[in-house]
Amino acid sequence: MKYVLTVIISATLSVNAFAHEGAEGVIKERMDRFKENKEAMKAIKGNLSGDAAVIAQKASEIEAWANEMVNFFPEGSTQSPSEALPAIWDNFDDFTAKASANAKAAANLKTLAQSGADAGALTNGFKALGKTCKDCHNDYKE
């Protein structure tokens, strides 16, 4: 599982360097925020056996983004280079629920880090958070 998360995060980061070219308006804003989110995930992963304060801070940033994410998806905002699938607007309640699940998983990881949880618990919290990302991307991202 660790290897799979590493590959997913690495591949996504390298592709995003080119993906934002030409993005404008709300599409650029959300792409930039997702890029920050991915960087936060990378920082968390690098601190699972290290600095819990970094994990808590980055999880808090992810939680904040997840709580406002749906506002960055006005209907029809699929212009290139957006990777958002039209299914978002066909199933907006489900998309909203997945964003909420992401916020809850980030909040849980933040709480674990703040409570002094061990590396195993933090790793499990990180995996749960990563799963919420993957669940949404599977349905709503090209």
Buried (B, 14 or more C-beta within 10 A) or exposed (E): EEEEBEEBBEEBBEEBEEBBEEBEEBBBEBBBBBBBBBBBBBBBBEBBEEEBEBBBBBBBBBBEBBBEBBEBBEEEBBEEBBBBBEEBBEBEEBBBEBBBBBBBBBBBBBEBBBEEBEEEBBBBBBBBBBBBBBBBBEBBBE
